[in-house]
């Protein structure tokens, strides 16, 4: 991976002007160079992150991840807030030396510096790793991993294609399409909490599943985690949407219309998390090509659904396309898994909680439409959430008690 990363970095740097011209940013070739170094540094640190995951060291994993975010925030504030106000002369010298004259450059530079600092901090970890090429193992790794590249690319398409498609499929002038996309993006950010949780879950769950597979040939824990994930996600979804009016007070009124996509996107992220759960089989069984098939199928579902629905329902078409995609992937992952690598999941309980979550979201949406008083609306939602939580504690007490004691 290091060799490939260095090769790609070298190509991007050598042909930075050509790449910038092709992308329509002829005067910003330095962006390509910076991004190349960011990709290279992140690729090197990924090896250490993978080791942390394999060795079940979540705290060290988290420390470095959070450090990257904090470094980025620090440099952004330093370059865009501190220097202009406190030391404008120093910033002028930096601008003259680096040739940077706009704020966006400093945002990208902050990302580069953060990646560099994390890389430097990880050098002691890297020195502990033995670097060697095992040709036999390399062949197996390449055979195993090349479909994962397709999965990652397809996953990025599924999660980020909504706004570009809206630019082509929504009727109206350019400004109208941009305005609608901006409102959709604001709504998508309101649902990001569950998306972040599912991403974090995927990072933590994979190495756990691999380690557990050597101990538990019945894969009982996979089913337990899938059910626990569904229940916890249901609580996060309902808590997010039930009190979303409080969050809306923090964003501009012109972007609050994006709240309509939130319940659908929250459900779509629930199915994305379930897909991570039920699709682990193709990695355990060394059948990653099936994961690529499912991911590409998800892209097809996203594109077809978007092309049909966006011209009709605007940004809601993107939300429904996301839900259709991740529902398709979760169902396909489960059905293919039962065919090639059967794992017993409490599928009835999972479907039950998915349906209950969808119904309670619909109920809260109706309350939102019918009840104008914010305080009264929050009271009703709170009662629904308390009732749902009580239902879980009563009817799942045996499940909760059993596995808290066992694990």
Phi, psi and omega per residue, in radians:
X1 nan -0.672 3.126
X2 -1.075 -0.757 -3.139
X3 -1.085 -0.806 3.140
X4 -1.092 -0.757 -3.137
X5 -1.074 -0.780 3.127
X6 -1.131 -0.660 3.133
X7 -1.124 -0.830 3.137
X8 -1.104 -0.717 3.113
X9 -1.060 -0.794 3.138
X10 -1.069 -0.746 -3.141
X11 -1.112 -0.773 -3.130
X12 -1.114 -0.674 -3.137
X13 -1.235 -0.785 -3.111
X14 -1.113 -0.638 -3.085
X15 -1.927 0.509 -3.091
X16 -1.032 -0.733 -3.128
X17 -1.176 -0.683 3.114
X18 -1.123 -0.781 3.131
X19 -1.113 -0.750 3.135
X20 -1.097 -0.714 3.101
X21 -1.085 -0.750 -3.122
X22 -1.093 -0.650 -3.117
X23 -1.443 -0.098 3.129
X24 1.498 0.332 3.121
X25 -2.144 1.054 -3.026
X26 -1.035 -0.545 -3.091
X27 -1.606 0.176 -3.084
X28 -2.281 0.737 -3.130
X29 -1.112 -0.416 3.139
X30 -1.138 -0.429 3.067
X31 -1.054 -0.762 -3.121
X32 -1.070 -0.743 3.118
X33 -1.098 -0.805 3.126
X34 -1.079 -0.799 -3.131
X35 -1.098 -0.620 3.106
X36 -1.073 -0.781 3.123
X37 -1.182 -0.641 3.090
X38 -1.076 -0.794 3.124
X39 -1.076 -0.739 -3.129
X40 -1.126 -0.825 -3.126
X41 -1.105 -0.746 3.128
X42 -1.168 -0.584 3.108
X43 -1.144 -0.714 3.118
X44 -1.143 -0.765 -3.120
X45 -1.229 -0.393 3.110
X46 -1.059 -0.592 3.100
X47 -1.052 -0.721 3.135
X48 -1.224 -0.733 3.094
X49 -1.027 -0.717 3.131
X50 -1.093 -0.665 3.112
X51 -1.162 -0.726 3.091
X52 -1.026 -0.760 -3.135
X53 -1.132 -0.766 -3.110
X54 -1.133 -0.647 -3.105
X55 -1.574 0.145 3.120
X56 0.947 0.983 3.083
X57 -2.058 1.222 -3.030
X58 -1.128 -0.557 -3.087
X59 -1.209 -0.711 3.098
X60 -1.179 -0.688 3.058
X61 -1.000 -0.853 -3.086
X62 -1.146 -0.713 -3.111
X63 -1.010 -0.822 -3.116
X64 -1.220 -0.675 3.111
X65 -1.095 -0.827 3.137
X66 -1.145 -0.649 3.120
X67 -1.045 -0.708 3.110
X68 -1.029 -0.792 3.135
X69 -1.126 -0.794 -3.104
X70 -1.138 -0.700 3.088
X71 -1.070 -0.749 3.141
X72 -1.066 -0.838 3.129
X73 -1.064 -0.753 -3.137
X74 -1.018 -0.846 -3.088
X75 -1.191 -0.651 3.086
X76 -1.055 -0.845 3.119
X77 -1.130 -0.659 -3.126
X78 -1.105 -0.838 -3.077
X79 -1.347 -0.618 -3.014
X80 -1.733 -0.329 -3.110
X81 -2.067 -0.908 -3.031
X82 -1.216 -0.987 -3.071
X83 -1.052 -0.826 -3.127
X84 -1.057 -0.561 -3.072
X85 -1.580 -0.676 -3.011
X86 -1.740 -0.685 -3.056
X87 -2.348 1.112 -3.098
X88 -1.070 -0.541 3.121
X89 -1.134 -0.719 3.111
X90 -1.097 -0.742 3.137
X91 -1.133 -0.649 3.112
X92 -1.076 -0.692 3.096
X93 -1.146 -0.712 3.107
X94 -1.099 -0.753 3.129
X95 -1.055 -0.760 -3.119
X96 -1.174 -0.638 -3.103
X97 -1.296 -0.719 -3.057
X98 -1.625 -0.331 -3.075
X99 1.373 0.329 3.135
X100 -1.615 2.242 -3.105
X101 -2.361 0.189 3.067
X102 -2.453 2.759 -3.029
X103 -1.135 -0.607 -3.101
X104 -1.058 -0.636 3.106
X105 -1.036 -0.698 -3.112
X106 -1.219 -0.530 3.068
X107 -1.124 -0.816 3.128
X108 -1.171 -0.674 3.117
X109 -1.119 -0.637 3.108
X110 -1.100 -0.707 3.082
X111 -1.095 -0.718 3.137
X112 -1.127 -0.801 -3.127
X113 -1.133 -0.671 3.110
X114 -1.112 -0.772 3.105
X115 -1.101 -0.659 3.131
X116 -1.148 -0.769 -3.133
X117 -1.126 -0.725 3.112
X118 -1.134 -0.706 3.095
X119 -1.048 -0.812 3.140
X120 -1.098 -0.689 3.131
X121 -1.161 -0.448 -3.104
X122 -1.562 -0.082 -3.117
X123 -0.961 -0.773 3.087
X124 -1.013 -0.638 3.092
X125 -1.159 -0.688 -3.128
X126 -1.174 -0.612 -3.132
X127 -1.154 -0.372 3.098
X128 -1.360 -0.266 -3.079
X129 -1.567 2.332 3.115
X130 -1.507 2.151 -3.127
X131 -1.679 2.058 3.112
X132 -2.722 2.696 3.130
X133 -1.881 2.046 3.067
X134 -1.818 1.818 -3.016
X135 -1.042 -0.707 3.141
X136 -1.122 -0.801 3.139
X137 -1.187 -0.632 -3.134
X138 -1.048 -0.743 3.117
X139 -1.068 -0.748 3.128
X140 -1.149 -0.710 -3.131
X141 -1.129 -0.752 -3.140
X142 -1.136 -0.704 3.113
X143 -1.123 -0.664 -3.129
X144 -1.287 -0.650 -2.906
X145 -1.665 -0.385 -3.053
X146 -1.086 -0.607 3.045
X147 -1.138 -0.437 3.126
X148 -1.150 -0.517 3.072
X149 -1.094 -0.770 3.100
X150 -1.089 -0.716 -3.137
X151 -1.075 -0.764 -3.123
X152 -1.147 -0.789 3.135
X153 -1.090 -0.795 3.126
X154 -1.097 -0.686 3.125
X155 -1.096 -0.710 3.094
X156 -1.144 -0.646 3.084
X157 -1.104 -0.835 -3.098
X158 -1.061 -0.612 -3.061
X159 -1.597 -0.256 -3.028
X160 -2.199 0.048 -3.053
X161 -1.463 -0.206 -3.018
X162 -1.007 -0.934 -3.074
X163 -1.122 -0.825 3.081
X164 -1.000 -0.692 3.121
X165 -1.160 -0.641 3.108
X166 -1.071 -0.599 3.141
X167 -1.115 -0.475 -3.127
X168 -1.687 -0.537 -2.931
X169 -1.783 -0.356 3.129
X170 -1.438 2.358 3.138
X171 -1.295 2.669 3.123
X172 2.099 3.091 -3.135
X173 -1.365 3.095 -3.065
X174 -1.053 -0.756 -3.112
X175 -1.128 -0.654 3.108
X176 -1.126 -0.776 -3.137
X177 -1.131 -0.698 3.109
X178 -1.121 -0.695 -3.137
X179 -1.112 -0.771 3.141
X180 -1.142 -0.725 3.115
X181 -1.107 -0.661 3.106
X182 -1.126 -0.713 3.107
X183 -1.139 -0.735 3.099
X184 -1.074 -0.772 -3.126
X185 -1.085 -0.663 3.092
X186 -1.118 -0.734 3.100
X187 -1.129 -0.687 3.128
X188 -1.105 -0.631 3.117
X189 -1.168 -0.501 3.098
X190 -1.181 -0.450 3.139
X191 -1.670 0.115 -2.979
X192 -1.245 -0.372 -3.105
X193 -0.993 -0.818 -3.130
X194 -1.214 -0.613 3.107
X195 -1.101 -0.719 3.092
X196 -1.113 -0.690 3.132
X197 -1.119 -0.778 -3.126
X198 -1.141 -0.643 3.096
X199 -1.141 -0.793 3.108
X200 -1.099 -0.687 3.109
X201 -1.050 -0.761 -3.120
X202 -1.098 -0.716 3.105
X203 -1.049 -0.762 -3.047
X204 -1.413 -0.598 -2.984
X205 -1.298 -0.675 -3.035
X206 -0.993 -0.953 3.136
X207 -1.105 -0.558 3.101
X208 -1.125 -0.764 3.139
X209 -1.094 -0.702 3.133
X210 -1.152 -0.768 3.118
X211 -1.148 -0.685 -3.107
X212 -1.226 -0.507 -3.105
X213 -1.061 -0.543 3.137
X214 -1.272 -0.374 -3.083
X215 -1.766 -0.586 -2.989
X216 -2.093 1.609 -3.104
X217 -1.255 -0.244 3.077
X218 -1.555 -0.165 3.120
X219 0.965 0.657 -3.124
X220 -1.079 -0.668 -3.059
X221 -1.151 -0.486 3.101
X222 -1.052 -0.773 3.115
X223 -1.167 -0.696 3.124
X224 -1.072 -0.806 -3.113
X225 -1.161 -0.668 3.129
X226 -1.069 -0.758 3.133
X227 -1.193 -0.787 3.133
X228 -1.071 -0.708 3.111
X229 -1.072 -0.758 -3.132
X230 -1.081 -0.792 -3.117
X231 -1.136 -0.821 -3.121
X232 -1.127 -0.727 3.127
X233 -1.101 -0.666 3.101
X234 -1.027 -0.762 3.123
X235 -1.131 -0.723 3.121
X236 -1.118 -0.773 -3.136
X237 -1.046 -0.885 -3.096
X238 -1.168 -0.724 3.106
X239 -1.086 -0.656 3.130
X240 -1.159 -0.844 -3.052
X241 -1.356 -0.623 -3.109
X242 -1.097 -0.554 -3.080
X243 -2.003 0.414 -3.067
X244 -1.219 -0.389 3.113
X245 -1.072 -0.554 3.117
X246 -1.202 -0.647 3.114
X247 -1.222 -0.621 -3.111
X248 -1.078 -0.437 3.124
X249 -1.148 -0.326 -3.077
X250 -1.590 -0.181 -3.108
X251 -1.997 2.852 -3.101
X252 -1.089 2.536 -3.090
X253 -1.088 -0.514 -3.111
X254 -1.225 -0.285 -3.126
X255 -1.807 -0.031 -3.060
X256 -1.254 -0.272 3.103
X257 -1.112 -0.332 3.131
X258 -1.198 -0.130 -3.131
X259 -1.105 -0.379 -3.095
X260 -1.133 -0.460 -3.107
X261 -1.519 -0.199 -3.001
X262 -1.071 -0.885 -3.096
X263 -1.067 -0.656 -3.140
X264 -1.196 -0.743 3.121
X265 -1.160 -0.648 3.096
X266 -1.065 -0.758 3.097
X267 -1.131 -0.663 -3.139
X268 -1.118 -0.672 3.121
X269 -1.218 -0.505 3.041
X270 -1.080 -0.793 -3.135
X271 -1.244 -0.514 3.037
X272 -1.103 -0.762 3.095
X273 -1.110 -0.690 3.097
X274 -1.148 -0.609 3.071
X275 -1.070 -0.759 3.085
X276 -1.009 -0.653 3.140
X277 -1.165 -0.993 -2.948
X278 -1.446 -0.149 -3.117
X279 -1.716 0.044 -3.136
X280 -1.084 -0.340 -3.071
X281 -1.017 -0.683 -3.056
X282 -1.229 -0.355 3.042
X283 -1.448 -0.678 3.099
X284 -1.163 -0.589 -3.089
X285 -1.643 0.103 -3.108
X286 0.989 0.685 3.108
X287 -2.103 0.906 -3.055
X288 -1.126 -0.345 3.115
X289 -1.050 -0.562 3.114
X290 -1.200 -0.568 3.038
X291 -1.106 -0.661 3.097
X292 -1.143 -0.722 3.101
X293 -1.024 -0.812 -3.107
X294 -1.124 -0.751 -3.119
X295 -1.111 -0.754 3.107
X296 -1.141 -0.682 3.056
X297 -1.034 -0.663 3.092
X298 -1.101 -0.683 3.095
X299 -1.092 -0.752 3.132
X300 -1.065 -0.787 3.123
X301 -1.068 -0.769 3.126
X302 -1.031 -0.844 -3.078
X303 -1.162 -0.823 -3.103
X304 -1.114 -0.829 -3.127
X305 -1.108 -0.705 3.131
X306 -1.126 -0.782 -3.121
X307 -1.080 -0.612 -3.136
X308 -1.354 -0.775 -2.937
X309 -1.629 -0.589 -3.076
X310 -1.058 -0.766 3.102
X311 -1.104 -0.430 -3.102
X312 -1.529 -0.826 -3.004
X313 -2.077 0.191 3.070
X314 1.143 -2.355 -3.051
X315 -1.162 -0.409 3.069
X316 -1.113 -0.492 3.085
X317 -1.075 -0.639 3.101
X318 -1.177 -0.688 3.129
X319 -1.126 -0.787 3.132
X320 -1.166 -0.590 3.088
X321 -1.125 -0.708 3.097
X322 -1.088 -0.779 3.123
X323 -1.104 -0.781 3.141
X324 -1.078 -0.721 -3.128
X325 -1.081 -0.925 -3.035
X326 -1.291 -0.498 3.022
X327 -1.153 -0.787 3.085
X328 -1.014 -0.790 -3.095
X329 -1.164 -0.704 3.132
X330 -1.126 -0.804 -3.137
X331 -1.154 -0.782 3.135
X332 -1.104 -0.745 3.121
X333 -1.064 -0.720 3.140
X334 -1.183 -0.837 -3.065
X335 -1.152 -0.748 3.111
X336 -1.150 -0.633 3.108
X337 -1.112 -0.716 3.127
X338 -1.156 -0.397 3.136
X339 -1.439 -0.758 -3.018
X340 -1.810 -0.428 -3.058
X341 -2.674 1.285 -3.001
X342 -1.062 2.240 3.016
X343 -2.269 2.319 -3.093
X344 -1.382 1.927 3.055
X345 -1.884 2.523 3.048
X346 -1.305 1.206 -2.936
X347 -1.110 -0.578 3.128
X348 -1.150 -0.743 3.122
X349 -1.141 -0.702 3.139
X350 -1.099 -0.811 3.112
X351 -1.099 -0.704 3.140
X352 -1.019 -0.838 -3.102
X353 -1.249 -0.527 3.047
X354 -1.133 -0.776 3.132
X355 -1.153 -0.753 3.115
X356 -1.051 -0.752 3.133
X357 -1.070 -0.783 3.132
X358 -1.096 -0.736 -3.141
X359 -1.144 -0.735 3.139
X360 -1.205 -0.599 3.029
X361 -1.096 -0.754 3.111
X362 -1.101 -0.706 3.112
X363 -1.091 -0.767 3.128
X364 -1.147 -0.610 3.090
X365 -1.123 -0.725 3.090
X366 -1.107 -0.734 3.077
X367 -1.027 -0.720 -3.137
X368 -1.097 -0.653 -3.131
X369 -1.300 -0.567 -2.997
X370 -1.708 -0.492 -3.047
X371 -1.881 2.006 -3.113
X372 -1.473 -0.541 -3.098
X373 -1.232 2.080 -3.049
X374 -1.105 -0.772 -3.108
X375 -1.069 -0.797 3.137
X376 -1.117 -0.673 3.133
X377 -1.122 -0.755 3.118
X378 -1.142 -0.617 3.103
X379 -1.117 -0.776 3.127
X380 -1.091 -0.807 3.136
X381 -1.086 -0.664 3.125
X382 -1.124 -0.703 3.112
X383 -1.117 -0.704 3.115
X384 -1.111 -0.765 -3.116
X385 -1.158 -0.722 3.102
X386 -1.103 -0.726 3.121
X387 -1.099 -0.732 3.124
X388 -1.157 -0.727 3.107
X389 -1.094 -0.730 3.097
X390 -1.088 -0.694 3.103
X391 -1.023 -0.785 3.133
X392 -1.099 -0.823 -3.081
X393 -1.131 -0.579 -3.119
X394 -1.389 -0.908 -3.003
X395 -1.502 -0.233 3.109
X396 -1.993 0.276 -3.082
X397 -1.113 -0.622 3.116
X398 -1.169 -0.747 3.111
X399 -1.087 -0.840 -3.116
X400 -1.122 -0.832 -3.113
X401 -1.106 -0.693 -3.098
X402 -1.103 -0.826 -3.004
X403 -1.529 -0.363 2.998
X404 -1.159 -0.722 3.112
X405 -1.220 -0.666 -3.045
X406 -1.333 -0.639 -3.034
X407 -2.073 nan nan
